[in-house]
């Protein structure tokens, strides 16, 4: 049985890494660590920005990326090129904020391989939708669903060599967009899959190297107002109202018409499709809504059930 290499992305100063390594040791899982660049000197900054295609990023997402965002993608591309060099048929790439389950260990130890151009996510956030059809693994303990829409699942993924080569070819080994992801997979014949239950869960313990960048680049006035409403009226009530308002806002292309989002393909992939299905799915019940399942205990293995609780996700 062929082993699936496990690669962890981290920073040398990250306080989360020792916690993850301790967890992996308990699960008897070995990993290789790739450290990101801190940008503390000109040489590191030059390296990171040398593969940053600023105009392509802005054209796609409508905004700049901060250094830590760019640096994160720089590390990912280093890892992908390393995997091609090593000819890994499948590889798992994990961020250091992941909390892996015992069921994740079973998956890795079993050596579940895939062919073609596939990316398998072990956890994802709303909004997004999955197809109801699934394949079974590990004696029916895991169901694997294909995504219907774009998914936010960059924390821990299994990648096929076909996916990696296609990713590097499309991006030309450059940073051309945000990390999740820089192009629409479906247009290039890439299949995105998702495990249920989730086999890992991100637990950053309040430490984020990317949040500071995003706070500088995005307007915080609305986020701060929303936090105030959350404190007064509660998370679930306010977010239900916001979700209700988001449906007409996005399916009527209002942000696109107001030029907040200028790339039509990106807008459709990230916003329109998700809220269109959110509108019709309660009527036709065609797909699985990530918003509905991420709070269910059945969506988590026994050792991750503590994460089955209501949260708010920025989108």
N, C-alpha and C positions, 0 to 999 in steps of 0.2 A: 504494500500500500504506500502510495506516494504521499509525502508530508506537504502540508500547506504552510509556507513560511509566514510568520507574523512579524510585521514591521510597525514599530511605534514611532509616532512623530512627537517631538517634544522640544523644549528649550533646556539648556544646561542649568538654568536657574529656576526651572519650574518646580514649585513645591508639590505639584500633583504627581510628578513622575515616581517618586519613591512609593507613594500609596498604590499606584497602578502596578508597579513591579512586585510589590508585596502580594497583591491580589493574584497576579499571574503566577507567582511562585506557589501559592496555595493551590492553584488549579493545575500545577505542574505543566505550565505552558512557557516555552522559551520564546524570546523575541530578539530582534535586532533593532537598535535605536538609531534613528536619524535625527540629529539636532539641527534646529533652525538657526539662522543668523540673527543676532541681536541688533545689528546696525550701529554698534558703538564706535565704529571707525569708518573712515572713508572707503576703505577697500571693501568692506562688507556691504555698505550701501551701494557702491558701484556694481557689485556682483548681482545684487537683487534687482536693481533697476535696469540692468543690462538686458533682461528678457521681458521687461514690462512694456507692452504695447499700449501706451496710454490712450491713444485716439480710439483704438478698437474697444477698449474697456468703456470709455465714455460713450461711444456710439451705441454700445449694447445696453449698458445699465443706466446711463444718464448721470453718472457721477464718477469721481475719481476713486481710487482705492488707496487706503492708508498704507504706511510702510509695513505694519505687522500683517495686514491682509496679503500684501504682495509677497512678503517674506514667507508666509505660510504656503502660498502657491509655488514659490521658488523651491521650497523643500519637497513638496509633492512631486514636482517635475523631476527633481533629482532622484527621488525614489523610483518613479516610473522608468526612467532611463536605466537605473540600476537593475530593475526587474527584467528589462529587455536583455541587458547584458548577461544576466544570470539565466535567462531563458526559463523563468518561472512560468509554468502553465497556468497556475492560479496563485494568488497572493492575497493576504489580508492586511489592510492598512488601517491602523487604529490611532486616534488622537489620545493624548495622555489624560484626557478628562473622562475617558470611558470607564464604566464599571461593568466588567464582563460577568456573565452568569455561569453556573455549572453546566447549563445546557449549551452555552457557547463552547465550553471545553469539549463536550461530546461531539459537537459539529467539527471542531478542528481535529480532534483525535481520530474521528471516523474518516477524515480526508475526503470530504464531499467536493468533488470536482465538477467544473462546468466547461463546456466548449463554446466556441463562437465569440461573439462580441457582447459580453454580459457584465453587469455590475450587480452584485447582491448586497443589499443593505440589511444590516442587523437591527436597525432602529430608524424611525423617521418621525418628523414633527408635522402637525397640520399647518396650513391647509394642504390637502392632496387627496387623491382617490386611488384605490386599488381595484383591479378586476376581481370578481368573486371566484373565478376558477383557480385551482391551485394544484400543486404537486405535493406529495407527502414525503417526509424524510424522518430518519431516526425513529422507526417504528410508530409512525403517525404522530410523534410528539411535535413536529414542526410542519407547518404549512407554508409553502412558498408561492406568493402571489405576484403577478406581473403588475406593474404600475399602469394606471390609466392616464395619469397626469405626471408632471414634474413632481419630484419628491425632495424634501430637504433631509438628506440622509448621509451627509459627508463625514460623520463622526467615526464610523467604522464600516468598512466595506470589503467584500471579496471581489477581486478583479480577475478577469481572464486575460491571458496574454493577447488575445485578439482585441479586447477592449483597450488595453494599454497602448498597443501599436497604433490603433485607430485614433485614440486620443492625442497621441504625440504627433501623428501625421496632420490631423485637422488643425491643431494649435501651432504646429511647426516648433514645438518645444518652447513656446512663448506663453506669457500670461496675457490672455485676450479677453478675459471676463472674470466674473466673480467665481468663487470656489465651488458653488453649488448650482449650476455648473456653467462653463463658459460657452456652451452651445447646446442646441436641442438634440438630444440623443436620437429621437425617432427619425429625424431627417437623415441620419447617417447609419441607420440599421442597427442601433445599439439597443439592447433590451435591459431595462431596469427592473429588478426583482426585489421583493421585500419579504423577510421572514415574519411569521406570526406563530408563536409569540415573539416579541422583541428579545433578542439574545444579549444585548448590551443596553446600557443607558448612560447618557452623559451626566456627569456629576461634577461640575467645575468648582464647587465649594466656594462660589463667589469670586473666583479668580478668572479673569478673561484678558488675554493679550490683544484681542480684537475689538472689544467693546469700546475702549478709549478711542481707537481710530474712527469707528463708526459714529461715535458721539460727536466727534469733531466735524465729520463730513455730512451729517444729517441734522435736520432741524429738531431740536429737543423740546420746543414749546408744546407741541401737541402731546408728546409722550409724557411730559410732566403734568399736563392737564389731565390726561387719562389716568395717571397714577393717583391723582387727587380724587377722581371719581371712584376709582377702585377702593380707596380707603373709606370713602363715605358710603357707597352703595354695595360694595362687594365685587369680587372678581367675576363670578359667573354671570351675575345680572348685567353688569355693564358690557362684558364681552359678548353676551347674547345680543344685546342691542346693537353693538358695533358690527357684529356679523350680519345682522339683518340689514343694516345700512350699507354694508360693503357690497352686497349682491347687486343692487341697481347701480351703485357707484362704479363697479368694475365691468359689469356686462354691458353697460351703456357707453363704455370707453371714455368716461369722463376724464380720468388722469391723462389718457393719451391725447384727447382733444385739448386739454389744458397744457399739453407739452411737458407734463411732469415726467412722462415716459415717452421717449421718442422712437424707440425701436419696436416696430409692430410685432415681429416674430417673438421677441422677448416678452412683450406685454401679453400676447395671447398665451404663451407657454406658462408664465408665472402668475398671471392674474385672471384673464378672461375665462380660460378653460376651467379653472378650479371653482370659480363662483358661478359659472354656468351650470356645472354639475351639482353644485350646492343648491341651486334653484330647482333643478329637475329631479334630483335623486330622491327626495322625500316622497315624490309622486310615483316614480317608476321603480325605485329601489334596484337600480342596475349595478351599482358599485359600492365598495366599502369606503366610507368617509373616515379618514384618519382622525378628524375632530371627534367622532363618536367613539372610537375604540381606544384612544390613548389613555383614557381614564378608567378603563375596565381592567380588573384584576386578571381576567382571562387573557389579556394581551401581554402578560408578563410571566416568566417562570417564577417558581416559588421564592427564589432568593432576590427577585427584583420587584416583587409586588408592592414594596414600600413606595415605588415611584408611580403607582397607579393613583394619581390625584390630579385635581383640576389645576391647570396652569394657563398662563397667557403667553402667547408667542407673537412676537413682532413680525409683520409681513408687509 
